[in-house]
């Protein structure tokens, strides 16, 4: 992996911006199903409450994973 030097404030700004964008995508999916909790949405998709929501559930899981990773990076700066 290549490493580069980056000002801490700039790194924080970039990560925060990316987190904000990911949050918007997450909220869009939840709004589509009138849900406020990703956990509830994923559970309802799993148990069949939301038919044809599998693609959104997969996308949501990926977004949440990326969000968590970025949050950890931000916390460790």
N, C-alpha and C positions, 0 to 999 in steps of 0.2 A: 504494500500500500504506500502511496506517495504521501508525504507530509508537507504541509506548507505552513508558514507563519501567518497568523491572522490576528488582527487587533481583537481583543476580547469583546469590546463594545460592539464592533461590527459583527462578530460571530453571534453574539446574543441577539442582535437586531435581525440578522438573517434567520436564525432558528425561530425566533418569536414570530416573524412574518410567516414562515412555513407552517408553524403550529396554528396560526390564525386561519390560514387557508384550509388546512386539514379539518379544523373545527367546523368551518363553513360546509365542507363536503359531508361531514358526519351529520350535521344538522339538517342538510337537505334530504338525506336519506330518511332520517327519523321523521321529519315533517311530512314526507310523502306518505308515511303510514300513521301519521298522527300519534307518534310515540315521543316520549321525552327521555327514555332510557334505552341505551344501546343494548344493555343486558336483556331487558324485556323484549325488545324487537327480535334479538337473536333467538331467544327462547320461543317466542311465538312463531317464528319462521321454522324452527326445529320441530315444533309440535304440530305444524300444519295450519295454524290459524291464518297465516298469510300465504296463500297459494301464489306460486310464481315469484316469490321474493328471494329465491336462492342466490341469484346474481347480486342483488343488493346486499344480502347477508355476507357474501364472500368479499365484496368490495368494502363493506363496513369493517369486517375483521382486519383486512389489510390496512385500512386507514387508521384503525385503532392501534395496530401494531407499530406502524410508522410513527404515530403520535407519541406512543409510549417511549420508543427509542429516542426520539428527538427531545422529549422531556427529560430523559435521563442524561443525555448529552448536555443539555442546558444546565441541569442541576450540578453537573460535574465540572463546569467551566470555572 
